[in-house]
Amino acid sequence: MVFKRRDRRSPVQAASEFVYPRGGWTRAFHYVKHRVRRLPDTPERIARGIGAGVFAAFTPFYGLHFLIAVLLARLINGNLLASLSGTFFGNPFTYVPIAVVSLETGHFLLGTTFEEGQRRGLMRKIANASGDLRDNFLSIFTGREADWRGLHLFYDEVFYPYLVGGILPGLVAGVVCYWLSVPLIRAYQLRRRAKIKAKFEAIKKKAGAGGAALEKTPLRSRPKSR
């Protein structure tokens, strides 16, 4: 296939490049920024797509951010490719502050408490929930009794507060990114159009100068057409 990688990556390489892309996060950020600016669409639709992607990064549905971003972009008439690029807002450097802000906001809105011990036990709760899913799935074949306590605790103290609390900061971050993106994208598109126009004018001028020089050349000196 045309878009297939020639050098197939192993699962370990794919995971390591997700955490730290080849060339570094700075290069990856500039690549995404360059791709977004060159999208053939209006600045408003591109910016709405970016906002949808940023909002999706504040949801606890890890692994589904691309799908959520595309659905939101379609809902608000945003650019779909820009929405995928907007999910870049969620990365290994921002996932922790996003999770903390979303959890604290969610517990505040729900009237529960987000204690310091819960921050330290966040990964433990995730591990316990994952262990419950694995063990309960195996219990179907082994006859062991299913235990959902770890998953239930994870839902009550992490997932549901995260889901509720991510809406407000996600909206704020998405709207801010929208208003910042519109003038930047518009300025870039205008500058790019001016460069393309100047390039075509130069080619046209050069072609016109060549035609004028050919007209001044005596007929006997002109190259014969075959």
Solvent accessible surface area in square Angstrom, and as a share of the most:
residue,aa,sasa,rsa
1,M,192,0.86
2,V,138,0.79
3,F,194,0.81
4,K,117,0.50
5,R,108,0.40
6,R,244,0.89
7,D,82,0.43
8,R,189,0.69
9,R,98,0.36
10,S,49,0.31
11,P,118,0.74
12,V,121,0.69
13,Q,93,0.41
14,A,37,0.29
15,A,61,0.47
16,S,59,0.38
17,E,36,0.16
18,F,123,0.51
19,V,84,0.48
20,Y,134,0.51
21,P,24,0.15
22,R,164,0.60
23,G,50,0.48
24,G,5,0.05
25,W,39,0.14
26,T,97,0.56
27,R,165,0.60
28,A,22,0.17
29,F,103,0.43
30,H,90,0.40
31,Y,135,0.51
32,V,32,0.19
33,K,67,0.29
34,H,84,0.38
35,R,131,0.48
36,V,12,0.07
37,R,64,0.23
38,R,102,0.37
39,L,21,0.10
40,P,130,0.82
41,D,32,0.17
42,T,69,0.40
43,P,15,0.10
44,E,54,0.24
45,R,72,0.26
46,I,0,0.00
47,A,0,0.00
48,R,65,0.24
49,G,0,0.00
50,I,25,0.13
51,G,10,0.09
52,A,3,0.03
53,G,0,0.00
54,V,3,0.02
55,F,38,0.16
56,A,0,0.00
57,A,0,0.00
58,F,14,0.06
59,T,17,0.10
60,P,15,0.09
61,F,70,0.29
62,Y,106,0.40
63,G,78,0.75
64,L,90,0.45
65,H,14,0.06
66,F,127,0.53
67,L,100,0.50
68,I,35,0.18
69,A,0,0.00
70,V,36,0.21
71,L,106,0.53
72,L,44,0.22
73,A,0,0.00
74,R,168,0.61
75,L,144,0.72
76,I,77,0.39
77,N,87,0.45
78,G,1,0.01
79,N,18,0.09
80,L,68,0.34
81,L,109,0.54
82,A,0,0.00
83,S,0,0.00
84,L,60,0.30
85,S,28,0.18
86,G,5,0.05
87,T,9,0.05
88,F,48,0.20
89,F,76,0.32
90,G,9,0.09
91,N,18,0.09
92,P,43,0.27
93,F,135,0.56
94,T,38,0.22
95,Y,47,0.18
96,V,104,0.60
97,P,67,0.42
98,I,9,0.05
99,A,9,0.07
100,V,37,0.21
101,V,71,0.41
102,S,0,0.00
103,L,2,0.01
104,E,66,0.29
105,T,27,0.16
106,G,0,0.00
107,H,7,0.03
108,F,164,0.68
109,L,95,0.47
110,L,69,0.34
111,G,67,0.65
112,T,73,0.43
113,T,93,0.54
114,F,36,0.15
115,E,110,0.49
116,E,102,0.46
117,G,38,0.37
118,Q,32,0.14
119,R,99,0.36
120,R,182,0.66
121,G,5,0.05
122,L,32,0.16
123,M,136,0.61
124,R,137,0.50
125,K,12,0.05
126,I,64,0.33
127,A,62,0.48
128,N,60,0.31
129,A,6,0.04
130,S,58,0.38
131,G,11,0.11
132,D,20,0.10
133,L,99,0.49
134,R,144,0.53
135,D,53,0.27
136,N,11,0.06
137,F,121,0.50
138,L,78,0.39
139,S,13,0.08
140,I,127,0.64
141,F,144,0.60
142,T,89,0.51
143,G,71,0.68
144,R,134,0.49
145,E,165,0.74
146,A,46,0.35
147,D,54,0.28
148,W,128,0.45
149,R,183,0.67
150,G,15,0.14
151,L,45,0.23
152,H,116,0.52
153,L,70,0.35
154,F,38,0.16
155,Y,103,0.39
156,D,68,0.35
157,E,47,0.21
158,V,10,0.06
159,F,46,0.19
160,Y,86,0.33
161,P,1,0.01
162,Y,10,0.04
163,L,59,0.29
164,V,35,0.20
165,G,0,0.00
166,G,4,0.04
167,I,87,0.44
168,L,98,0.49
169,P,22,0.14
170,G,0,0.00
171,L,94,0.47
172,V,84,0.48
173,A,18,0.14
174,G,7,0.07
175,V,78,0.45
176,V,73,0.42
177,C,27,0.16
178,Y,43,0.16
179,W,166,0.58
180,L,111,0.55
181,S,15,0.10
182,V,14,0.08
183,P,73,0.46
184,L,105,0.52
185,I,6,0.03
186,R,97,0.35
187,A,49,0.38
188,Y,31,0.12
189,Q,20,0.09
190,L,101,0.50
191,R,120,0.44
192,R,82,0.30
193,R,147,0.54
194,A,60,0.46
195,K,132,0.56
196,I,71,0.36
197,K,135,0.57
198,A,62,0.48
199,K,135,0.57
200,F,133,0.55
201,E,94,0.42
202,A,59,0.46
203,I,97,0.49
204,K,146,0.62
205,K,159,0.68
206,K,159,0.68
207,A,70,0.54
208,G,45,0.43
209,A,64,0.50
210,G,43,0.41
211,G,34,0.33
212,A,48,0.37
213,A,60,0.46
214,L,93,0.46
215,E,134,0.60
216,K,169,0.72
217,T,44,0.26
218,P,83,0.52
219,L,143,0.71
220,R,228,0.83
221,S,70,0.45
222,R,80,0.29
223,P,116,0.73
224,K,192,0.81
225,S,112,0.72
226,R,286,1.05
